[in-house]
């Protein structure tokens, strides 16, 4: 068994768990108690794994230490058991009432709505820092109905605890560019040089999406830079709080011509 520990940038303990692997995505082999903490040292989340499977009850907490909700994990999935406000008032009990769910990556984003028999059922509101941003997310027996458009507010991250990367180091990316870039004929004949800044999202699986040019000396160089980046092998994804996340990233692709005397 490996002891898994993760820390906030200031050194405060963020996560403590055990797993049969020391990989970043250790949850699939987690075994035993798993605890996350707020920066102030109070518990944020407590759960238990058995060979990578969630068992017993998840307990989540407010930053003041008060219990937020209890979720039972069983062979039929999850059961939303009980929920409380930050002062301890009961909002839901025995699977019925009003539920508050917190975005695991952003403590300021909440989903709140009715639960019936342990499942989300009805119209839920998405809130961020107290403001409703999408009031019509409808569930039926725990399933989001077709046509809903829920997206976490902080869906794309930048910066993150561990930045995305290509290969083992910057040299690997430079070698990839050197092998793949083909200097456009028009730009070469007209002595057009400079840097193209390409921005994109590194997905959780390391693939690249939403590629765009932010800056370029000429359209022909833009097209070549985009072509090369679209052919790129998968990157190492960015890591936030121990988990892969989508990260906004930018790179320069330099175009230079050899000079002769």
C-alpha positions as CSV (number, residue, x, y, z in Angstrom):
1,X,0.0,0.0,0.0
2,X,1.2,3.5,-0.9
3,X,0.4,6.5,1.4
4,X,-0.9,9.3,-0.9
5,X,-0.4,12.8,0.3
6,X,-1.1,16.0,-1.6
7,X,-0.5,19.6,-0.5
8,X,-1.6,23.1,-1.3
9,X,1.0,25.4,-2.7
10,X,1.5,27.0,0.7
11,X,2.3,23.5,2.2
12,X,-1.0,22.8,3.9
13,X,-2.1,19.2,3.7
14,X,-4.9,18.8,1.0
15,X,-5.4,15.1,0.7
16,X,-4.5,11.9,2.6
17,X,-5.3,8.4,1.3
18,X,-3.9,4.9,0.7
19,X,-3.7,3.1,-2.6
20,X,-2.2,0.0,-4.2
21,X,-0.6,2.3,-6.8
22,X,1.4,5.6,-6.6
23,X,-0.1,6.8,-10.0
24,X,-1.7,10.2,-10.2
25,X,-5.1,8.6,-10.9
26,X,-4.8,6.5,-7.8
27,X,-8.5,6.3,-7.0
28,X,-9.1,3.2,-9.1
29,X,-6.8,1.3,-6.7
30,X,-7.6,3.2,-3.5
31,X,-8.2,1.1,-0.4
32,X,-9.2,2.4,3.0
33,X,-10.0,5.9,4.2
34,X,-9.7,8.9,1.9
35,X,-9.7,12.5,3.4
36,X,-9.5,15.9,1.9
37,X,-8.9,19.1,3.9
38,X,-9.6,22.8,3.5
39,X,-6.6,25.1,3.8
40,X,-7.5,25.8,7.4
41,X,-7.0,22.2,8.3
42,X,-10.6,21.2,8.7
43,X,-12.1,18.2,6.9
44,X,-13.6,18.9,3.5
45,X,-14.5,15.3,2.4
46,X,-14.2,11.9,4.0
47,X,-14.9,8.7,2.2
48,X,-13.9,5.0,2.1
49,X,-12.7,2.8,-0.7
50,X,-12.5,-1.0,-1.0
51,X,-10.2,-2.0,-3.9
52,X,-11.1,1.1,-5.8
53,X,-14.8,1.0,-5.1
54,X,-16.6,3.5,-2.9
55,X,-18.2,2.0,0.1
56,X,-20.2,3.2,3.1
57,X,-21.0,6.9,3.3
58,X,-19.3,10.0,1.9
59,X,-19.3,12.9,4.3
60,X,-18.7,16.5,3.0
61,X,-18.2,19.5,5.2
62,X,-18.4,23.3,5.2
63,X,-15.2,25.3,5.7
64,X,-16.3,26.0,9.3
65,X,-16.3,22.3,10.0
66,X,-20.1,21.8,9.9
67,X,-21.5,18.8,8.1
68,X,-22.8,19.6,4.6
69,X,-24.1,16.3,3.3
70,X,-24.1,12.5,3.6
71,X,-24.1,10.2,0.6
72,X,-24.5,6.4,0.9
73,X,-22.6,4.3,-1.6
74,X,-24.1,0.8,-2.4
75,X,-24.5,-1.7,-5.2
76,X,-27.3,0.4,-6.7
77,X,-25.2,3.5,-6.9
78,X,-25.3,6.6,-4.7
79,X,-28.1,7.6,-2.4
80,X,-28.4,11.2,-1.3
81,X,-29.1,10.7,2.3
82,X,-28.9,13.9,4.3
83,X,-28.0,17.6,3.8
84,X,-27.6,20.5,6.2
85,X,-26.9,24.2,6.0
86,X,-23.8,25.8,7.5
87,X,-25.5,26.3,10.8
88,X,-26.7,22.7,11.1
89,X,-30.3,23.1,10.0
90,X,-31.6,20.0,8.3
91,X,-32.4,20.6,4.6
92,X,-32.9,16.9,3.6
93,X,-33.2,13.7,5.5
94,X,-33.8,10.1,4.6
95,X,-33.3,11.0,1.0
96,X,-35.9,13.7,0.7
97,X,-35.7,17.5,0.8
98,X,-33.3,20.1,-0.6
99,X,-29.8,19.2,-1.6
100,X,-26.6,21.2,-1.9
101,X,-23.8,19.8,-4.0
102,X,-20.3,21.5,-4.2
103,X,-18.1,21.4,-7.3
104,X,-15.0,19.4,-6.2
105,X,-12.7,21.7,-8.0
106,X,-14.2,25.1,-7.1
107,X,-15.6,25.6,-3.6
108,X,-17.6,28.7,-4.8
109,X,-19.7,26.7,-7.3
110,X,-22.8,25.0,-5.9
111,X,-25.7,23.0,-7.4
112,X,-28.9,23.0,-5.3
113,X,-32.3,21.4,-5.8
114,X,-34.9,18.9,-4.7
115,X,-34.1,15.2,-3.9
116,X,-36.7,12.4,-3.8
117,X,-35.9,9.0,-2.5
118,X,-32.2,9.7,-2.5
119,X,-32.1,11.0,-6.1
120,X,-32.1,14.4,-7.7
121,X,-35.6,15.0,-9.0
122,X,-36.8,18.4,-10.3
123,X,-35.2,21.7,-11.3
124,X,-31.8,22.5,-9.8
125,X,-30.0,25.8,-9.8
126,X,-26.3,26.3,-10.5
127,X,-24.8,29.0,-8.4
128,X,-21.4,30.6,-8.4
129,X,-20.3,32.8,-5.5
130,X,-23.9,33.3,-4.5
131,X,-25.2,34.2,-8.0
132,X,-27.4,31.9,-10.1
133,X,-25.8,31.3,-13.5
134,X,-28.0,28.5,-14.9
135,X,-31.4,28.1,-13.0
136,X,-32.8,25.3,-15.2
137,X,-31.0,22.0,-14.8
138,X,-33.7,19.4,-14.6
139,X,-33.3,15.9,-13.1
140,X,-35.6,12.9,-13.0
141,X,-34.8,10.0,-10.6
142,X,-31.2,11.1,-10.5
143,X,-30.7,11.5,-14.3
144,X,-30.3,14.8,-16.1
145,X,-33.0,15.2,-18.7
146,X,-32.1,15.5,-22.4
147,X,-31.5,19.0,-23.6
148,X,-29.9,20.3,-20.4
149,X,-26.7,22.3,-20.8
150,X,-24.9,22.1,-17.5
151,X,-21.2,22.9,-17.6
152,X,-19.1,23.7,-14.5
153,X,-18.2,27.4,-14.3
154,X,-14.5,26.6,-13.9
155,X,-14.4,24.0,-16.7
156,X,-11.0,25.1,-18.0
157,X,-8.2,25.8,-15.6
158,X,-5.1,28.0,-15.8
159,X,-2.9,28.0,-13.8
160,X,-2.8,24.5,-12.2
161,X,-0.7,22.7,-9.6
162,X,1.1,20.8,-12.4
163,X,1.2,22.3,-15.9
164,X,0.6,20.2,-19.0
165,X,3.7,19.1,-20.9
166,X,4.9,17.5,-24.1
167,X,7.3,14.5,-23.7
168,X,9.9,14.7,-21.0
169,X,11.0,18.3,-21.4
170,X,11.0,21.4,-23.6
171,X,13.6,19.9,-25.9
172,X,11.2,17.1,-26.9
173,X,8.7,19.7,-28.1
174,X,11.3,21.7,-30.0
175,X,12.5,18.5,-31.7
176,X,8.9,17.7,-32.7
177,X,8.5,21.1,-34.2
178,X,11.8,20.8,-36.1
179,X,10.8,17.5,-37.6
180,X,7.2,18.5,-38.5
181,X,7.2,22.1,-39.5
182,X,7.3,22.8,-43.3
183,X,8.2,26.4,-44.0
184,X,5.4,27.8,-46.3
185,X,6.6,28.5,-49.8
186,X,5.1,32.0,-49.9
187,X,6.6,33.0,-46.6
188,X,10.0,31.6,-47.6
189,X,10.1,33.4,-50.9
190,X,9.0,36.7,-49.3
191,X,11.4,36.4,-46.3
192,X,8.5,36.4,-43.8
193,X,9.7,35.3,-40.3
194,X,8.5,35.5,-36.7
195,X,6.6,33.7,-34.0
196,X,3.1,32.3,-34.2
197,X,1.4,32.1,-30.7
198,X,-1.1,29.2,-30.7
199,X,-3.5,28.7,-27.8
200,X,-5.4,25.5,-27.1
201,X,-7.0,23.3,-24.4
202,X,-5.1,20.3,-23.1
203,X,-7.9,17.8,-22.3
204,X,-7.8,15.4,-19.4
205,X,-6.7,12.6,-21.7
206,X,-3.8,14.8,-23.1
207,X,-5.4,15.5,-26.5
208,X,-5.5,19.1,-27.8
209,X,-8.7,20.9,-28.6
210,X,-10.0,24.4,-29.5
211,X,-6.8,25.4,-31.3
212,X,-6.6,29.1,-32.2
213,X,-3.9,31.6,-33.3
214,X,-3.4,34.5,-31.0
215,X,-0.6,36.3,-32.8
216,X,1.1,35.8,-36.2
217,X,3.2,37.7,-38.7
218,X,1.4,36.1,-41.7
219,X,-1.6,33.9,-42.5
220,X,0.6,31.3,-44.1
221,X,2.6,30.8,-40.9
222,X,-0.7,30.6,-38.9
223,X,-2.0,27.8,-41.1
224,X,1.3,25.8,-40.8
225,X,1.5,26.3,-37.0
226,X,-2.1,25.0,-36.6
227,X,-1.4,22.1,-38.9
228,X,1.6,21.0,-36.8
229,X,-0.2,21.4,-33.5
230,X,-3.2,19.4,-34.7
231,X,-0.8,16.5,-35.5
232,X,0.8,16.7,-32.1
233,X,0.9,13.5,-30.0
234,X,-1.0,13.5,-26.7
235,X,0.4,15.7,-24.0
236,X,0.7,15.0,-20.3
237,X,-2.4,16.6,-18.8
238,X,-2.5,19.3,-16.3
239,X,-3.1,18.2,-12.7
240,X,-5.2,20.2,-10.2
241,X,-5.6,18.8,-6.6
242,X,-4.3,15.4,-7.7
243,X,-6.6,14.9,-10.7
244,X,-6.3,15.6,-14.5
245,X,-8.2,18.7,-15.6
246,X,-8.7,20.6,-18.8
247,X,-6.1,23.4,-19.0
248,X,-5.8,26.4,-21.3
249,X,-2.3,26.6,-22.7
250,X,-0.3,28.6,-25.2
251,X,3.0,27.9,-27.1
252,X,5.1,29.8,-29.6
253,X,6.0,28.3,-32.9
254,X,9.0,30.1,-34.4
255,X,9.7,30.5,-38.1
256,X,13.2,31.7,-39.1
257,X,15.2,31.6,-42.3
258,X,18.9,30.8,-42.6
259,X,21.0,33.7,-43.7
260,X,24.0,33.6,-46.0
261,X,26.9,36.0,-46.6
